[in-house]
């Protein structure tokens, strides 16, 4: 299982602490240093059966600076994936990538259901 995080993100710190406290084993990946590729993102959002919009960090500075709220609706899936792959700060975090599911963001109840 992969845990994608931005180490300075308070939600990511909370999620990582939760994983460690519940003795969930994972491989850590810094999303800023090792941004997901468009291919990875496509695989993950398909595996997670989630809308692609869920993978955007809508509260992030870069998202707001680029006015993506208005642009995403007119972009193709391929354009959105390519954009997400340009900068890890555009990607919602933390992310849990498991063999048969994907978790986007830290919702403790959802994590308990899937990971414990």
C-alpha positions in Angstrom: 0.0 0.0 0.0 1.3 3.5 -0.9 0.7 6.5 1.3 1.1 9.7 -0.8 1.6 12.8 1.3 3.0 16.3 1.5 5.0 16.2 4.8 4.2 19.8 5.7 0.4 19.2 5.3 -1.3 19.0 8.7 -4.0 16.6 7.4 -1.3 14.4 6.0 0.6 14.4 9.4 -2.7 13.5 11.2 -3.3 10.7 8.6 0.2 9.3 8.9 0.0 9.3 12.7 -3.3 7.4 12.4 -1.7 4.8 10.2 1.2 4.4 12.6 -1.1 4.2 15.7 -3.2 1.5 14.0 0.0 -0.4 12.8 -1.0 -0.2 9.2 2.0 -0.9 7.0 2.6 1.4 4.0 5.2 2.8 1.7 5.6 6.6 2.1 5.8 8.8 -1.0 6.3 12.6 -0.9 3.8 13.9 -3.5 5.8 17.1 -4.0 9.1 15.3 -4.7 7.6 12.4 -6.6 4.4 13.6 -8.3 2.1 11.0 -9.7 2.2 10.5 -13.5 -0.8 10.8 -15.6 -0.8 7.0 -16.1 -0.7 6.4 -12.4 -3.5 8.9 -11.8 -5.7 7.3 -14.5 -5.2 3.9 -13.0 -5.9 5.1 -9.4 -9.1 7.0 -10.2 -10.3 4.1 -12.2 -9.5 1.6 -9.5 -11.1 3.9 -6.9 -14.2 4.2 -9.0 -14.1 8.0 -8.1 -14.8 11.0 -10.2 -11.5 12.6 -11.5 -12.5 15.9 -9.8 -12.0 14.2 -6.4 -8.2 14.0 -7.1 -7.9 17.8 -7.4 -6.8 19.8 -4.3 -9.6 22.3 -4.5 -8.4 24.2 -1.4 -4.9 24.6 -2.7 -3.3 27.9 -3.7 -2.2 26.6 -7.1 -5.8 25.3 -7.9 -7.2 28.8 -7.0 -4.4 30.7 -8.9 -5.1 28.7 -12.0 -8.9 29.3 -11.7 -9.5 25.6 -12.1 -12.9 25.7 -10.6 -14.2 27.2 -13.8 -11.9 25.4 -16.2 -12.3 21.7 -15.2 -15.8 21.4 -16.6 -14.5 22.2 -20.1 -11.4 20.0 -19.9 -11.2 16.5 -21.2 -10.2 13.6 -18.9 -6.8 13.4 -20.7 -6.2 17.2 -20.2 -7.1 16.9 -16.5 -4.8 13.9 -15.9 -2.0 15.7 -17.7 -2.5 18.8 -15.6 -2.6 16.8 -12.3 0.7 15.2 -13.3 2.4 18.6 -13.7 2.5 19.4 -10.0 1.9 17.4 -6.8 0.4 20.4 -5.2 -2.7 20.1 -7.5 -3.4 16.6 -6.2 -5.7 16.1 -3.2 -3.8 14.4 -0.3 -3.3 12.3 1.5 -3.9 9.4 -0.9 -4.0 5.7 0.0 -3.3 3.4 -2.9 -4.2 -0.2 -2.1 -4.5 -3.2 -4.4 -8.3 -3.0 -4.6 -9.2 0.5 -3.5 -8.1 4.1 -3.3 -8.8 6.6 -0.6 -8.6 10.4 -1.3 -8.3 12.7 1.6 -8.4 11.7 5.3 -11.8 10.7 6.5 -11.2 8.6 9.6 -14.4 6.6 9.4 -13.7 5.7 5.8 -10.2 4.7 6.6 -11.3 2.5 9.5 -13.7 0.7 7.3 -11.1 0.0 4.6 -7.9 -0.4 6.6 -8.8 -2.1 9.9 
